[in-house]
Amino acid sequence: MKYSKATNYALHAIVYLTLTPSGKSVGVEQLAKVQNLSPTYLSKILTKLVKAGLVESNPGVNGGYSLARQSSNISFLDVVHAIEGKAQLFSCSLEHGELDRNQGCLIEKVMTEAEQKMNDELSSVSICKIAEQIQSLKH
């Protein structure tokens, strides 16, 4: 399993916005420069974060992007779902037949349980926690 690079960039952008002083917006050019990305590409990622309600776009001369809610209320899983979607990672390719007659696909059951554990872990870590760790390293 591999997350797209867009998820990587989205997580870094959200952390950067978390470290930005409250009430300030950050332009897409500045966010893109920090990650050495094209502003156009990052804009597409930020649009997904806006649609998910994690980031807000502020128009105008001093506009840009800022968090739509407190970073303590944004989990890693929120960001992953905003970029990757919420589709299940594994789906059984076999129709229910002789191997798993009345129980459903046992392989899918194992994979689904593993995915749930990963989702539980990702939902338990807030963006705020990472930002706090970064701040403590700076001091």
C-alpha positions in Angstrom: 0.0 0.0 0.0 1.3 3.4 -0.9 -0.2 6.8 -0.4 0.1 9.3 -3.3 2.6 12.1 -3.2 -0.4 14.4 -3.0 -1.2 13.1 0.5 2.4 13.8 1.5 2.2 17.4 0.2 -1.2 17.9 1.8 0.0 16.8 5.3 3.0 19.1 5.0 0.8 22.0 3.9 -1.6 21.5 6.8 1.3 21.4 9.3 2.7 24.6 7.7 -0.6 26.3 8.1 -0.8 25.1 11.7 2.5 26.8 12.4 1.3 30.0 10.8 0.2 32.7 13.3 -3.6 32.7 13.9 -5.5 35.0 11.7 -2.9 35.0 8.9 -3.3 33.4 5.5 -0.5 31.9 3.4 -0.4 32.2 -0.4 -0.2 29.2 -2.6 3.2 30.4 -4.0 4.7 30.5 -0.5 3.3 27.0 0.4 4.5 25.7 -2.9 8.0 27.1 -2.5 8.4 25.5 0.9 7.8 22.1 -0.7 9.5 22.9 -4.0 6.3 22.3 -5.9 4.4 24.0 -8.7 1.8 26.4 -7.4 -0.7 25.0 -9.9 -0.2 21.4 -8.6 -0.4 22.5 -5.0 -3.6 24.5 -5.8 -5.3 21.2 -6.8 -4.4 19.6 -3.5 -5.5 22.6 -1.5 -8.8 22.6 -3.4 -9.4 19.0 -2.1 -8.6 20.2 1.5 -11.0 23.1 1.1 -13.8 20.8 -0.1 -13.1 18.5 2.9 -13.5 21.5 5.2 -10.0 21.3 6.6 -8.6 24.5 4.9 -10.3 27.7 3.8 -9.4 29.9 0.9 -9.3 33.6 1.7 -9.6 35.9 -1.4 -8.1 39.3 -1.8 -4.7 40.9 -1.9 -3.7 39.5 1.5 -5.6 36.3 0.9 -4.4 32.8 0.8 -5.1 29.7 2.8 -5.6 29.1 6.4 -7.0 26.3 8.6 -10.8 26.0 8.6 -10.8 24.5 12.1 -8.4 24.0 15.0 -5.5 21.8 14.2 -6.3 19.7 17.3 -9.5 18.8 15.5 -7.7 17.7 12.3 -6.4 14.1 12.2 -4.0 12.5 9.8 -6.9 10.4 8.7 -8.9 13.5 7.8 -6.2 14.6 5.5 -5.7 11.1 4.0 -9.5 10.9 3.3 -9.5 14.4 1.8 -6.9 13.4 -0.8 -7.2 9.6 -1.2 -11.0 9.3 -0.6 -12.7 6.9 1.7 -12.8 3.8 -0.4 -11.8 0.5 1.2 -8.2 -0.4 0.3 -8.9 -4.1 -0.3 -11.8 -5.8 -2.0 -12.1 -9.5 -2.5 -11.8 -10.5 -6.2 -13.6 -13.7 -5.8 -17.3 -14.2 -5.7 -18.4 -16.0 -2.6 -18.2 -19.7 -3.4 -16.8 -22.9 -2.1 -13.9 -21.4 -0.1 -15.9 -19.2 2.2 -19.4 -20.4 1.8 -21.3 -18.6 4.6 -18.7 -16.4 6.2 -17.8 -14.0 3.4 -14.2 -13.7 2.2 -11.9 -14.5 5.1 -9.0 -12.9 3.3 -11.0 -9.7 3.0 -11.9 -9.9 6.7 -8.2 -9.9 7.7 -7.4 -7.0 5.3 -10.4 -5.0 6.5 -9.4 -5.5 10.2 -5.8 -4.4 9.4 -7.1 -1.3 7.6 -9.3 -0.4 10.5 -6.4 -0.6 12.9 -4.4 1.7 10.6 -7.4 4.1 10.4 -7.7 4.1 14.2 -4.1 5.0 14.6 -4.2 7.8 11.9 -7.4 9.2 13.4 -5.8 9.3 16.9 -2.9 11.6 15.8 -3.8 15.2 15.3 -2.0 17.7 13.1 -1.5 19.8 16.2 0.6 17.1 17.9 3.1 17.1 15.0 3.2 20.9 14.9 3.9 21.0 18.7 6.8 18.5 18.2 8.2 20.7 15.4 7.9 23.8 17.6 9.7 22.1 20.5 12.6 21.2 18.1 13.0 24.9 17.2 13.5 26.0 20.8 
